Amino acid sequence: LLALIDASAIHIHGALLAERLPDQDDEPFLEVAIAGEADALVTGNVRHFPARLAQGMRSVRPAAFVASRRG
């Protein structure tokens, strides 16, 4: 499964954030979401991505993301 994902993936290199997040282990996810111009960062830890630090990237919970994609 991982080989299939890797073969069809778009590889993105994120840039360092201007400010640190509360949980610094989460920074690579936001960096890549911003660099890849994602519609949203889907996470169960939205509180780890405060809007004031997210540089315009919205964070949504998985259920909200799925619900927004349903017609």
Legacy VTK file of the C-alpha trace (Angstrom):
# vtk DataFile Version 3.0
C-alpha trace
ASCII
DATASET POLYDATA
POINTS 71 float
0.000 0.000 0.000
2.775 2.429 0.876
4.545 1.749 -2.433
1.306 2.515 -4.302
0.838 5.751 -2.387
4.446 6.755 -3.014
4.181 5.968 -6.733
1.123 8.177 -7.193
2.012 10.892 -4.677
2.916 14.473 -5.383
6.112 15.193 -3.463
6.089 18.560 -1.680
8.891 20.210 0.263
7.586 22.605 2.879
9.229 25.816 4.039
9.822 26.527 7.702
7.052 28.364 9.493
7.514 31.954 10.639
6.394 31.001 14.175
6.479 27.747 16.132
3.303 25.743 16.727
2.276 24.651 20.245
3.271 21.083 19.336
6.408 21.405 17.229
6.069 17.799 16.006
3.044 18.997 13.994
4.942 21.679 12.076
5.896 19.512 9.049
2.206 18.816 8.356
1.338 22.515 8.251
4.480 23.355 6.270
3.596 20.832 3.566
-0.095 21.812 3.508
0.883 25.445 2.924
3.567 24.642 0.327
1.217 22.286 -1.514
-1.585 24.864 -1.470
-3.962 22.359 0.120
-7.616 23.256 0.589
-7.320 22.347 4.261
-5.238 20.480 6.791
-7.298 17.504 7.944
-6.461 16.618 11.534
-7.950 15.322 14.738
-5.866 17.908 16.595
-7.220 21.219 15.291
-6.189 22.912 18.543
-2.545 22.244 17.607
-2.949 24.514 14.557
-4.211 27.883 15.872
-5.505 30.188 13.136
-3.101 32.976 14.094
-0.137 30.675 13.319
-1.594 28.745 10.383
-0.833 31.377 7.719
-4.316 31.158 6.239
-4.479 27.348 6.184
-7.704 26.131 7.724
-7.668 23.035 9.902
-10.674 20.729 9.898
-11.564 17.513 11.643
-11.834 14.400 9.428
-15.635 14.120 9.836
-16.124 17.766 8.838
-13.887 17.313 5.806
-15.779 14.214 4.638
-19.126 15.947 5.212
-17.971 18.959 3.148
-17.124 16.661 0.211
-20.517 14.987 0.107
-22.981 16.488 -2.337
LINES 1 72
71 0 1 2 3 4 5 6 7 8 9 10 11 12 13 14 15 16 17 18 19 20 21 22 23 24 25 26 27 28 29 30 31 32 33 34 35 36 37 38 39 40 41 42 43 44 45 46 47 48 49 50 51 52 53 54 55 56 57 58 59 60 61 62 63 64 65 66 67 68 69 70
